[in-house]
Amino acid sequence: MYNQAKKNFRQTDSYIHLTRNERRDFVRDVARCVGSWGYARLFAECLDKLHFDPTKHSYTVDEVAFDQLVSRFEQFLRIVTTNQQNFGLLIHDNNQTVAKKHTELMQSFYRQGTLWTKVNHIIETPLFVDSTLTGMVQIADLCAYALRRYLEYGEAGLFDPIFKRADRRDNVVVGVRHFTKQPCSCKICAAHIPS
């Protein structure tokens, strides 16, 4: 048991000297920093598995989420393309099982398109990297964590600054979707409705 705990917490050596409050403040500072990046866009699909009916879809819940994410990112790239064509790259935390599945899915999206759009602006297949090697994947993990904590526990401290970066069209959030039972009064669902 000691060896497993030591292995699990090996990556925390750089932060062990910080108190819990200092670590919490640091994470909040990172979230505020991300929220201030005017050039950054957040894309996410938040699916409540209790309200996902697999009989209505030919994909699994994670495949539907990936399809939605790719579709929204493709639409964003299509819209921001002006005089020169813009391309985007999906970068994913490395997981051998997910890597194989998402690579195959992405290849099918290139051939047939997603459920919503053809894919012309996303480069090749996702790039899979170890999150310990790049801070940007860790920031993506922080964004996912903030979304999850907000939707599951109503915690808005990390969510609010990060949600500012959700992709929008005409003041309507289109980059982040919350799939759950309706009606839902969360900030994501409220921001998805034109005012």
Secondary structure as GFF3:
##gff-version 3
##sequence-region A 1 195
A	DSSP	alpha_helix	2	8	.	.	.	ID=ss1
A	DSSP	three_ten_helix	10	12	.	.	.	ID=ss2
A	DSSP	alpha_helix	20	35	.	.	.	ID=ss3
A	DSSP	beta_strand	44	47	.	.	.	ID=ss4
A	DSSP	three_ten_helix	49	51	.	.	.	ID=ss5
A	DSSP	three_ten_helix	54	56	.	.	.	ID=ss6
A	DSSP	alpha_helix	61	80	.	.	.	ID=ss7
A	DSSP	beta_strand	91	93	.	.	.	ID=ss8
A	DSSP	alpha_helix	96	112	.	.	.	ID=ss9
A	DSSP	beta_strand	127	129	.	.	.	ID=ss10
A	DSSP	three_ten_helix	131	133	.	.	.	ID=ss11
A	DSSP	alpha_helix	135	153	.	.	.	ID=ss12
A	DSSP	alpha_helix	159	163	.	.	.	ID=ss13
A	DSSP	beta_strand	168	169	.	.	.	ID=ss14
A	DSSP	beta_strand	172	173	.	.	.	ID=ss15
A	DSSP	beta_strand	176	179	.	.	.	ID=ss16
A	DSSP	alpha_helix	187	191	.	.	.	ID=ss17
###
